[in-house]
């Protein structure tokens, strides 16, 4: 399922137009992104937690040349789904 298919199904579930569903989804993603950029931890009970993790500088290997390289430290978004949400699939 791609984004447009997801938005279409999302609109059907909400009973709104596709444009309204797109705006709703975009607002959710933008709000989540802004919170994470500000260093906030986002917890949506029964669904997931979102935060930013700091990855340390580390050694890696260039797959083409097999040359060892240093991968710079960076920040990366992290999501962990709740136990209750995971149990829906088992």
C-alpha positions as a Markdown table, in Angstrom:
| # | Residue | x | y | z |
|---|---|---|---|---|
| 1 | Unk | 0.0 | 0.0 | 0.0 |
| 2 | Unk | 1.4 | 3.4 | -1.0 |
| 3 | Unk | 0.6 | 6.8 | 0.5 |
| 4 | Unk | -2.2 | 7.7 | -1.9 |
| 5 | Unk | -3.9 | 4.3 | -1.3 |
| 6 | Unk | -3.5 | 4.8 | 2.5 |
| 7 | Unk | -5.0 | 8.3 | 2.3 |
| 8 | Unk | -8.0 | 6.9 | 0.2 |
| 9 | Unk | -8.7 | 4.2 | 2.8 |
| 10 | Unk | -8.2 | 6.8 | 5.6 |
| 11 | Unk | -10.7 | 9.1 | 4.0 |
| 12 | Unk | -13.2 | 6.2 | 3.7 |
| 13 | Unk | -12.8 | 5.3 | 7.4 |
| 14 | Unk | -13.3 | 8.9 | 8.5 |
| 15 | Unk | -16.1 | 9.5 | 6.0 |
| 16 | Unk | -14.4 | 12.6 | 4.6 |
| 17 | Unk | -13.0 | 13.7 | 1.2 |
| 18 | Unk | -9.6 | 12.6 | 0.1 |
| 19 | Unk | -8.4 | 16.3 | 0.3 |
| 20 | Unk | -9.6 | 16.5 | 3.9 |
| 21 | Unk | -7.9 | 13.2 | 4.8 |
| 22 | Unk | -4.7 | 14.4 | 3.1 |
| 23 | Unk | -4.7 | 17.6 | 5.1 |
| 24 | Unk | -5.5 | 15.7 | 8.3 |
| 25 | Unk | -2.6 | 13.2 | 7.7 |
| 26 | Unk | -0.2 | 16.0 | 6.7 |
| 27 | Unk | -1.0 | 17.9 | 9.9 |
| 28 | Unk | -0.4 | 14.7 | 12.0 |
| 29 | Unk | 3.0 | 14.2 | 10.3 |
| 30 | Unk | 4.0 | 17.8 | 10.6 |
| 31 | Unk | 3.0 | 18.0 | 14.3 |
| 32 | Unk | 4.9 | 14.8 | 15.1 |
| 33 | Unk | 8.0 | 16.0 | 13.1 |
| 34 | Unk | 8.0 | 19.4 | 14.9 |
| 35 | Unk | 7.7 | 17.8 | 18.3 |
| 36 | Unk | 10.7 | 15.5 | 17.6 |
| 37 | Unk | 12.7 | 18.3 | 16.2 |
| 38 | Unk | 12.1 | 20.2 | 19.5 |
| 39 | Unk | 13.5 | 17.2 | 21.4 |
| 40 | Unk | 10.1 | 16.1 | 22.7 |
| 41 | Unk | 9.1 | 12.5 | 23.4 |
| 42 | Unk | 5.7 | 11.6 | 21.9 |
| 43 | Unk | 3.7 | 8.8 | 23.5 |
| 44 | Unk | 0.4 | 7.8 | 21.9 |
| 45 | Unk | -1.2 | 5.4 | 24.4 |
| 46 | Unk | -2.1 | 2.0 | 22.9 |
| 47 | Unk | -0.2 | 2.7 | 19.7 |
| 48 | Unk | 3.4 | 3.8 | 19.8 |
| 49 | Unk | 6.1 | 6.1 | 21.2 |
| 50 | Unk | 8.3 | 8.3 | 19.1 |
| 51 | Unk | 11.6 | 9.9 | 20.0 |
| 52 | Unk | 15.0 | 10.8 | 18.6 |
| 53 | Unk | 18.1 | 8.7 | 19.3 |
| 54 | Unk | 21.7 | 9.8 | 19.1 |
| 55 | Unk | 23.8 | 7.4 | 17.0 |
| 56 | Unk | 27.5 | 7.5 | 17.9 |
| 57 | Unk | 30.3 | 7.7 | 15.3 |
| 58 | Unk | 31.2 | 4.2 | 14.1 |
| 59 | Unk | 33.2 | 2.2 | 11.6 |
| 60 | Unk | 31.6 | 0.9 | 8.5 |
| 61 | Unk | 32.6 | -0.7 | 5.2 |
| 62 | Unk | 31.9 | 0.7 | 1.7 |
| 63 | Unk | 30.2 | -2.3 | 0.0 |
| 64 | Unk | 31.7 | -1.4 | -3.5 |
| 65 | Unk | 35.3 | -0.9 | -2.5 |
| 66 | Unk | 35.4 | -2.9 | 0.8 |
| 67 | Unk | 37.2 | 0.2 | 2.1 |
| 68 | Unk | 36.7 | 0.9 | 5.8 |
| 69 | Unk | 35.0 | 4.3 | 6.4 |
| 70 | Unk | 33.9 | 6.3 | 9.4 |
| 71 | Unk | 30.2 | 6.9 | 9.7 |
| 72 | Unk | 29.5 | 10.3 | 11.4 |
| 73 | Unk | 27.3 | 10.6 | 14.5 |
| 74 | Unk | 23.8 | 11.6 | 13.8 |
| 75 | Unk | 20.3 | 11.8 | 15.2 |
| 76 | Unk | 17.6 | 9.5 | 14.0 |
| 77 | Unk | 13.9 | 9.1 | 14.6 |
| 78 | Unk | 12.9 | 6.0 | 16.6 |
| 79 | Unk | 9.4 | 4.4 | 16.9 |
| 80 | Unk | 8.4 | 1.7 | 19.3 |
| 81 | Unk | 5.0 | 0.1 | 19.1 |
| 82 | Unk | 3.1 | -0.6 | 22.3 |
| 83 | Unk | 2.6 | -4.1 | 23.5 |
| 84 | Unk | -1.2 | -3.8 | 23.1 |
| 85 | Unk | -0.8 | -2.8 | 19.4 |
| 86 | Unk | 1.6 | -5.6 | 18.7 |
| 87 | Unk | -0.8 | -8.1 | 20.2 |
| 88 | Unk | -3.4 | -7.2 | 17.6 |
| 89 | Unk | -1.3 | -9.0 | 15.0 |
| 90 | Unk | -0.7 | -12.3 | 16.9 |
